Amino acid sequence: MEVYGFTEVAELIQEAGYPGNEWINDRLIDNIPYDAFGFNVCGLLELNDRQLYVEMDFDLSSGRIKLDKMNIFLLNTKVAHDQINELSLNTLTEKYEAVSVQHNELIPARDAFQMLLAKQQERQQTDLLTIKMNEMNRNNLENLREEMKRLGFKDKVIGEMEKQMEKGVAEFALQDKIAGNKGQVDLTLQFRQSGQSENYFFNKYEVALNTGKPLEEGQKYMVISPNPNEQGKNLVKSFEPVADAINFFKAQKGNSELASGKDAAHKVELAKMEKGKVNYVAKDFQRTFRAPAITQTFFVERGKGFTAEQSANLIQGRAVYRNDLLNLGGQEYKAWIKLDMDSPKDRYQNYQTNQYHVPTYGFDLEKTLEKFQLKELNDPAKKEALIHSLENGNRPLITTVKDGQDTKLFLEAVPRYSQLNFFREDGKPEKREQFLKEKPLDQNLQMGKGKVKEKEQGLSV
């Protein structure tokens, strides 16, 4: 943030959710010496029945007013406004048990609050773990194992997590993948060890949608290059996320090959490089090779968050249902969630989300299903499984009737329009109106006109 006047500073701070017009006042401006190189602003802010203490340092050396840095503290206990001058780093962290963030850009108050709230919750979680070291490690492992299972990650990934924790690696990442109908979805799970104990935390994972055919089970991507130390032999580096494999391949300087398969002896060549220049890309791999992956980071709080299945469907543009969401006041609510891929990403390179609250938005999945000729609705168990699958953002295969014949189609929930979409097995859409139990009036009229015409044609023969 860099502006010319104090009025602009106050307006920008006000827009970010802080009382800028109170903090940047005439008294403050009058007390800044003419030859000062900077000035400081501090104050308290009430947000969601919590208290933030904010410090902003401004630089005047360039002739403009530039925000040098800001420190934001979330207080665990409230401080009186007339005691603000007594606050120091020690009293904030010890007496008021504050957590803080520092940034050199203006952070919106609500964003800062969320960051600090997550940081405070993590610290509280760490402080509660006071049992003996071996019991703590065992409980930590069991908790993470349960969290991973609840979030739907594979047993193989859970086993790899256990191995890394046993080694005592401070930070590590694990790979998982899901075959999507729009390409392969790669998941990168981030684990880190607490700085205050030996406990591990799983707080987020990245999801990347790569266009192209998903790999079969047991296959991987490989970058194969000549071994400079052993003539006639190759170096093989394996990858699970295709984006990592492509980036590593493009960074090679000499001869190299990008392939997929179970191992180098059973590979399929995808791209080739000679003397640092790519001279071949397989036809069915060209889009994957040149198009960047669609990515999103999903955050996890004690095993609570979007499951692996839900995140894979969200990144493919579909909506999922959650009944365990919390607002800023800590109250639970239900909503359908969809990534807003039509708008720019935020500064953390994540898509914003569109939420369709239940029941206020008006989309009732079960009632919407009942409007259509779906054979699965006749079996309570199949109906329940269908609803569960749609709520997770899947495109389940259903049986309906078309032209008097049973037909298999894929079904997708579209809460934004309170509708369902139907797709053929080749991915092409079908008009939903033809599968309604009660046809629209204009469609019935058209059918009636058609029958009259047939009858007239029959009489004229």
C-alpha positions as CSV (number, residue, x, y, z in Angstrom):
1,M,0.0,0.0,0.0
2,E,1.6,3.3,-1.1
3,V,-0.4,6.5,-1.4
4,Y,0.1,10.3,-1.2
5,G,-2.4,11.5,1.4
6,F,-3.6,10.6,4.9
7,T,-7.2,10.6,3.7
8,E,-6.4,7.8,1.2
9,V,-4.6,5.9,4.0
10,A,-7.7,6.2,6.3
11,E,-10.0,5.1,3.4
12,L,-7.9,2.0,2.5
13,I,-7.7,1.0,6.2
14,Q,-11.4,1.5,6.6
15,E,-12.2,-0.6,3.5
16,A,-10.0,-3.4,4.9
17,G,-12.3,-3.5,8.0
18,Y,-10.4,-1.4,10.5
19,P,-11.5,1.9,12.0
20,G,-9.2,3.9,9.7
21,N,-11.1,7.2,10.2
22,E,-10.6,6.9,14.0
23,W,-6.9,5.8,13.8
24,I,-5.8,8.3,11.2
25,N,-7.1,11.5,12.8
26,D,-6.0,15.1,13.0
27,R,-4.3,14.6,16.3
28,L,-2.1,11.9,14.9
29,I,-1.3,13.9,11.8
30,D,-0.5,17.1,13.8
31,N,2.0,15.2,16.0
32,I,4.1,13.8,13.1
33,P,7.2,16.0,12.8
34,Y,7.8,17.6,9.4
35,D,11.0,15.8,8.8
36,A,9.8,12.4,10.2
37,F,10.8,9.3,8.2
38,G,7.7,7.4,9.4
39,F,4.9,7.0,11.9
40,N,3.1,4.3,13.8
41,V,-0.6,3.6,14.3
42,C,-2.1,1.1,16.8
43,G,-5.6,0.3,18.1
44,L,-8.1,-2.3,19.2
45,L,-10.7,-3.9,17.1
46,E,-13.8,-5.9,18.2
47,L,-14.6,-8.8,15.9
48,N,-17.0,-11.7,16.5
49,D,-16.8,-11.0,20.3
50,R,-13.0,-11.3,20.1
51,Q,-10.4,-8.5,20.3
52,L,-7.6,-7.7,17.9
53,Y,-4.7,-5.5,18.7
54,V,-3.2,-3.9,15.5
55,E,0.0,-2.1,14.9
56,M,0.8,-0.5,11.6
57,D,4.2,1.1,10.7
58,F,4.3,3.6,7.8
59,D,7.3,4.8,5.9
60,L,7.5,8.5,4.7
61,S,11.1,8.5,3.3
62,S,10.0,8.3,-0.4
63,G,7.7,11.3,-0.1
64,R,4.7,9.0,-0.2
65,I,2.9,7.1,2.6
66,K,3.9,3.4,2.4
67,L,2.8,0.6,4.7
68,D,6.1,-0.9,6.0
69,K,4.6,-3.7,8.1
70,M,1.6,-4.5,10.3
71,N,1.4,-6.8,13.3
72,I,-1.9,-8.2,14.3
73,F,-2.6,-9.9,17.6
74,L,-5.6,-12.0,18.6
75,L,-6.1,-11.6,22.3
76,N,-7.3,-14.6,24.4
77,T,-8.5,-12.2,27.1
78,K,-9.8,-8.7,26.5
79,V,-7.9,-5.5,27.4
80,A,-9.5,-2.2,28.3
81,H,-9.1,0.6,25.7
82,D,-7.5,2.9,28.3
83,Q,-4.7,0.3,28.9
84,I,-3.6,0.2,25.3
85,N,-0.5,2.3,26.0
86,E,0.7,-0.4,28.5
87,L,0.8,-3.2,26.0
88,S,4.1,-4.7,24.9
89,L,5.2,-7.8,23.2
90,N,5.7,-9.6,26.6
91,T,2.3,-8.6,28.0
92,L,0.5,-9.5,24.8
93,T,2.0,-13.0,24.6
94,E,2.1,-13.7,28.4
95,K,-0.8,-11.8,30.1
96,Y,-3.2,-11.8,27.2
97,E,-2.0,-15.1,25.6
98,A,-2.1,-13.5,22.1
99,V,-1.2,-15.1,18.8
100,S,0.1,-12.8,16.0
101,V,0.8,-12.5,12.3
102,Q,3.1,-10.0,10.7
103,H,2.8,-8.8,7.1
104,N,4.1,-6.1,4.8
105,E,0.8,-5.6,3.1
106,L,-2.6,-4.5,4.3
107,I,-4.5,-7.7,5.4
108,P,-8.3,-7.4,5.6
109,A,-9.5,-7.7,9.2
110,R,-11.6,-10.8,8.6
111,D,-8.8,-12.6,6.8
112,A,-6.4,-11.8,9.6
113,F,-9.0,-13.0,12.1
114,Q,-9.4,-16.3,10.4
115,M,-5.6,-16.8,10.1
116,L,-5.1,-16.0,13.8
117,L,-8.1,-18.1,14.9
118,A,-6.6,-21.1,13.1
119,K,-3.2,-20.4,14.6
120,Q,-4.7,-20.1,18.1
121,Q,-6.6,-23.3,17.7
122,E,-3.4,-25.1,16.6
123,R,-1.6,-23.7,19.7
124,Q,-4.4,-24.7,22.0
125,Q,-4.3,-28.2,20.5
126,T,-0.6,-28.4,21.1
127,D,-0.9,-27.2,24.7
128,L,-3.4,-29.8,25.6
129,L,-1.1,-32.7,24.7
130,T,0.7,-33.1,28.1
131,I,0.9,-36.8,28.4
132,K,4.2,-38.7,28.3
133,M,6.2,-38.7,25.0
134,N,5.6,-42.3,24.0
135,E,1.8,-42.1,24.8
136,M,1.6,-38.8,23.0
137,N,3.2,-40.2,19.9
138,R,1.0,-43.2,19.9
139,N,-2.2,-41.2,20.4
140,N,-1.0,-38.7,17.7
141,L,-0.5,-41.6,15.3
142,E,-3.9,-43.1,16.1
143,N,-5.7,-39.8,15.7
144,L,-4.1,-39.0,12.4
145,R,-4.9,-42.5,11.2
146,E,-8.5,-42.0,12.1
147,E,-8.6,-38.5,10.5
148,M,-7.1,-39.9,7.3
149,K,-9.6,-42.7,7.1
150,R,-12.5,-40.3,7.8
151,L,-11.3,-38.1,5.0
152,G,-11.2,-41.1,2.6
153,F,-7.5,-41.4,1.9
154,K,-6.1,-44.8,0.9
155,D,-4.6,-47.3,3.3
156,K,-1.4,-47.2,1.3
157,V,-1.1,-43.4,2.0
158,I,-1.8,-43.9,5.7
159,G,0.9,-46.6,5.8
160,E,3.4,-44.2,4.2
161,M,2.4,-41.5,6.8
162,E,3.2,-43.9,9.6
163,K,6.6,-44.7,8.2
164,Q,7.6,-41.0,7.9
165,M,6.4,-40.3,11.5
166,E,8.5,-43.2,12.8
167,K,11.5,-41.7,11.1
168,G,10.9,-38.4,12.8
169,V,10.9,-36.4,9.6
170,A,10.0,-32.8,10.6
171,E,8.0,-32.1,7.4
172,F,6.9,-34.4,4.6
173,A,4.4,-34.6,1.8
174,L,2.5,-37.7,0.6
175,Q,0.9,-38.3,-2.8
176,D,-2.4,-39.8,-3.7
177,K,-4.5,-39.8,-6.9
178,I,-8.1,-40.2,-8.0
179,A,-9.3,-41.0,-11.5
180,G,-11.8,-38.3,-12.5
181,N,-14.1,-38.1,-15.5
182,K,-12.2,-34.9,-16.6
183,G,-8.7,-36.3,-16.0
184,Q,-6.5,-37.5,-13.2
185,V,-6.7,-35.7,-9.8
186,D,-3.4,-35.6,-7.9
187,L,-3.5,-34.9,-4.2
188,T,-0.5,-33.8,-2.2
189,L,-0.9,-34.1,1.6
190,Q,1.2,-31.8,3.8
191,F,2.4,-33.0,7.3
192,R,4.5,-31.1,9.7
193,Q,5.8,-31.6,13.2
194,S,5.0,-29.2,16.0
195,G,7.8,-27.0,17.1
196,Q,6.8,-27.5,20.8
197,S,6.4,-31.3,20.8
198,E,6.9,-34.4,18.6
199,N,3.3,-34.4,17.5
200,Y,2.4,-34.2,13.8
201,F,-0.3,-32.1,12.2
202,F,-2.2,-32.6,8.9
203,N,-3.6,-29.2,8.2
204,K,-3.9,-29.0,4.4
205,Y,-3.6,-30.8,1.1
206,E,-3.3,-29.6,-2.5
207,V,-5.4,-30.9,-5.3
208,A,-4.5,-30.7,-9.0
209,L,-6.7,-31.6,-12.0
210,N,-4.6,-32.7,-15.0
211,T,-6.3,-33.2,-18.3
212,G,-5.8,-36.5,-20.0
213,K,-6.3,-40.1,-19.3
214,P,-5.7,-41.1,-15.7
215,L,-3.0,-43.6,-14.9
216,E,-3.9,-47.2,-14.1
217,E,-3.4,-48.6,-10.6
218,G,0.3,-49.4,-10.1
219,Q,1.6,-47.0,-12.8
220,K,3.7,-43.9,-12.4
221,Y,5.4,-41.2,-14.4
222,M,9.1,-41.5,-15.1
223,V,11.8,-39.1,-16.3
224,I,14.6,-41.2,-17.9
225,S,18.0,-39.6,-18.5
226,P,21.5,-41.0,-19.3
227,N,23.6,-41.7,-16.2
228,P,26.7,-39.4,-16.5
229,N,28.7,-41.7,-14.2
230,E,27.9,-45.0,-15.9
231,Q,28.0,-45.1,-19.7
232,G,25.1,-47.0,-21.3
233,K,22.9,-46.8,-18.1
234,N,20.0,-44.5,-17.3
235,L,18.8,-42.6,-14.3
236,V,15.1,-43.0,-13.6
237,K,13.2,-40.6,-11.4
238,S,9.6,-41.5,-10.6
239,F,6.6,-39.2,-10.0
240,E,3.0,-39.6,-9.2
241,P,1.7,-36.1,-10.0
242,V,2.0,-35.6,-13.7
243,A,2.7,-31.8,-13.1
244,D,5.8,-32.7,-11.1
245,A,7.0,-35.1,-13.8
246,I,6.5,-32.5,-16.6
247,N,8.2,-29.7,-14.7
248,F,11.2,-32.0,-13.9
249,F,11.4,-33.2,-17.5
250,K,11.3,-29.6,-18.9
251,A,14.2,-28.6,-16.5
252,Q,16.6,-31.2,-18.1
253,K,19.5,-29.9,-20.1
254,G,20.5,-32.8,-22.2
255,N,18.7,-35.9,-23.6
256,S,15.7,-37.1,-21.6
257,E,12.5,-39.0,-21.9
258,L,9.2,-38.6,-20.1
259,A,7.2,-41.9,-19.9
260,S,4.5,-43.7,-17.9
261,G,4.2,-47.3,-16.8
262,K,4.9,-49.7,-14.0
263,D,8.7,-49.4,-14.5
264,A,11.2,-48.4,-17.2
265,A,11.1,-51.8,-18.8
266,H,7.3,-51.5,-19.4
267,K,7.0,-47.8,-20.3
268,V,5.0,-45.8,-22.8
269,E,6.9,-42.8,-24.2
270,L,5.0,-39.5,-23.7
271,A,7.7,-36.9,-24.6
272,K,11.3,-36.7,-25.7
273,M,14.1,-34.2,-25.4
274,E,17.4,-33.9,-27.3
275,K,20.1,-31.5,-26.2
276,G,17.7,-29.7,-23.9
277,K,15.0,-29.2,-26.5
278,V,11.7,-31.0,-26.6
279,N,11.3,-32.6,-30.0
280,Y,8.4,-35.0,-29.5
281,V,5.1,-35.1,-27.5
282,A,2.7,-37.9,-27.9
283,K,-0.5,-36.8,-29.6
284,D,-2.9,-37.9,-26.8
285,F,-0.5,-36.3,-24.2
286,Q,-0.1,-32.8,-25.8
287,R,-3.0,-31.1,-24.0
288,T,-1.7,-32.5,-20.6
289,F,1.8,-31.4,-21.5
290,R,1.0,-27.9,-22.4
291,A,-2.0,-27.0,-20.3
292,P,-1.4,-26.1,-16.6
293,A,-3.1,-28.1,-14.0
294,I,-6.2,-26.7,-12.2
295,T,-5.3,-26.4,-8.5
296,Q,-6.8,-25.7,-5.1
297,T,-5.7,-26.0,-1.5
298,F,-8.1,-27.6,1.0
299,F,-7.6,-27.0,4.7
300,V,-8.2,-29.6,7.4
301,E,-9.0,-29.0,11.1
302,R,-8.6,-32.1,13.3
303,G,-9.7,-34.4,10.5
304,K,-12.7,-32.2,9.6
305,G,-12.9,-30.8,6.1
306,F,-13.6,-31.8,2.5
307,T,-12.9,-35.5,1.9
308,A,-10.6,-36.7,-0.8
309,E,-13.6,-37.7,-2.9
310,Q,-15.3,-34.3,-2.4
311,S,-12.2,-32.3,-3.2
312,A,-11.6,-34.3,-6.4
313,N,-15.2,-33.5,-7.5
314,L,-14.9,-29.8,-6.5
315,I,-11.8,-29.4,-8.7
316,Q,-13.7,-30.9,-11.6
317,G,-16.4,-28.2,-11.3
318,R,-19.1,-30.0,-9.4
319,A,-20.9,-29.1,-6.1
320,V,-20.7,-31.1,-2.8
321,Y,-23.0,-31.0,0.2
322,R,-21.6,-30.4,3.8
323,N,-23.8,-30.5,6.9
324,D,-20.9,-29.7,9.4
325,L,-19.9,-26.1,8.3
326,L,-19.2,-23.4,10.9
327,N,-19.8,-19.7,10.6
328,L,-17.6,-17.1,12.3
329,G,-19.8,-17.3,15.3
330,G,-19.2,-21.0,15.7
331,Q,-22.7,-22.0,14.7
332,E,-23.2,-25.1,12.4
333,Y,-25.0,-24.8,9.1
334,K,-25.6,-26.8,6.0
335,A,-24.8,-25.9,2.4
336,W,-23.9,-27.0,-1.1
337,I,-20.4,-25.8,-2.0
338,K,-19.0,-25.1,-5.5
339,L,-15.7,-23.5,-6.5
340,D,-16.1,-20.2,-8.3
341,M,-13.9,-21.0,-11.3
342,D,-15.4,-18.1,-13.3
343,S,-13.7,-15.5,-11.0
344,P,-10.0,-14.8,-10.4
345,K,-8.2,-16.7,-7.7
346,D,-7.4,-15.0,-4.4
347,R,-3.9,-13.9,-3.3
348,Y,-3.2,-17.5,-2.0
349,Q,-4.0,-18.8,-5.5
350,N,-7.2,-20.5,-4.4
351,Y,-10.7,-20.2,-5.9
352,Q,-13.4,-18.6,-3.8
353,T,-16.4,-20.7,-3.1
354,N,-20.1,-20.3,-3.9
355,Q,-22.4,-21.5,-1.1
356,Y,-26.1,-22.5,-1.5
357,H,-27.4,-22.8,2.0
358,V,-29.9,-25.5,3.0
359,P,-32.8,-25.0,3.3
360,T,-32.9,-21.3,2.7
361,Y,-31.6,-21.4,-0.9
362,G,-34.4,-23.7,-1.9
363,F,-32.6,-26.7,-3.4
364,D,-34.0,-30.0,-2.0
365,L,-32.2,-32.9,-3.6
366,E,-34.6,-35.6,-2.6
367,K,-37.7,-33.7,-3.8
368,T,-35.9,-32.9,-7.1
369,L,-35.0,-36.6,-7.6
370,E,-38.7,-37.5,-7.2
371,K,-39.6,-35.4,-10.2
372,F,-37.7,-37.8,-12.5
373,Q,-38.2,-41.4,-13.7
374,L,-35.3,-43.0,-11.8
375,K,-35.5,-46.7,-11.1
376,E,-33.1,-46.4,-8.1
377,L,-35.8,-44.5,-6.2
378,N,-37.9,-47.6,-6.0
379,D,-35.4,-49.3,-3.7
380,P,-34.8,-47.5,-0.4
381,A,-31.1,-48.7,-0.1
382,K,-30.3,-47.7,-3.7
383,K,-32.1,-44.4,-3.2
384,E,-30.0,-43.6,-0.1
385,A,-26.8,-44.6,-1.9
386,L,-27.7,-42.4,-4.8
387,I,-28.4,-39.3,-2.6
388,H,-25.1,-39.9,-0.7
389,S,-23.1,-40.2,-3.9
390,L,-24.7,-37.0,-5.4
391,E,-24.0,-35.1,-2.1
392,N,-20.3,-36.0,-2.4
393,G,-20.3,-34.4,-5.9
394,N,-20.1,-37.7,-7.9
395,R,-21.8,-38.5,-11.2
396,P,-23.5,-41.9,-10.3
397,L,-24.8,-44.1,-13.0
398,I,-28.6,-44.4,-12.9
399,T,-31.4,-46.1,-14.9
400,T,-34.1,-44.1,-16.5
401,V,-36.6,-44.5,-19.4
402,K,-36.1,-43.0,-22.8
403,D,-38.4,-43.7,-25.8
404,G,-40.0,-46.5,-23.7
405,Q,-36.7,-48.3,-23.1
406,D,-34.5,-48.5,-20.0
407,T,-31.3,-46.5,-20.5
408,K,-28.2,-45.9,-18.4
409,L,-27.1,-42.3,-17.8
410,F,-24.8,-40.4,-15.4
411,L,-26.5,-37.9,-13.0
412,E,-25.2,-34.8,-11.5
413,A,-26.7,-32.4,-8.9
414,V,-26.7,-28.7,-9.8
415,P,-27.8,-26.8,-6.7
416,R,-27.3,-23.4,-8.2
417,Y,-30.2,-24.0,-10.6
418,S,-32.0,-26.4,-8.3
419,Q,-31.7,-29.0,-11.0
420,L,-30.2,-32.3,-12.1
421,N,-28.1,-32.8,-15.2
422,F,-28.0,-36.0,-17.2
423,F,-25.1,-37.3,-19.2
424,R,-24.5,-40.1,-21.6
425,E,-21.7,-42.6,-21.0
426,D,-19.6,-40.7,-23.5
427,G,-20.0,-37.5,-21.4
428,K,-22.4,-35.7,-23.7
429,P,-25.5,-34.1,-22.0
430,E,-29.1,-35.2,-22.4
431,K,-32.1,-32.9,-22.0
432,R,-33.5,-33.5,-18.6
433,E,-37.1,-32.7,-19.5
434,Q,-37.5,-36.0,-21.3
435,F,-37.0,-37.9,-18.1
436,L,-39.5,-36.0,-16.0
437,K,-42.5,-38.0,-14.6
438,E,-44.8,-35.1,-15.6
439,K,-43.8,-33.6,-19.0
440,P,-43.9,-29.8,-19.3
441,L,-47.2,-28.4,-20.7
442,D,-45.6,-27.2,-24.0
443,Q,-43.9,-30.6,-24.5
444,N,-47.3,-32.4,-24.0
445,L,-48.9,-30.0,-26.5
446,Q,-46.2,-30.7,-29.0
447,M,-46.7,-34.4,-28.5
448,G,-50.4,-34.0,-29.0
449,K,-49.9,-32.0,-32.2
450,G,-47.7,-34.8,-33.5
451,K,-50.3,-37.4,-32.8
452,V,-53.0,-35.3,-34.6
453,K,-50.8,-34.9,-37.6
454,E,-50.1,-38.6,-37.7
455,K,-53.8,-39.3,-37.5
456,E,-54.5,-36.8,-40.3
457,Q,-51.8,-38.3,-42.4
458,G,-53.2,-41.7,-41.9
459,L,-56.7,-40.6,-43.0
460,S,-55.4,-39.0,-46.2
461,V,-53.7,-42.2,-47.4
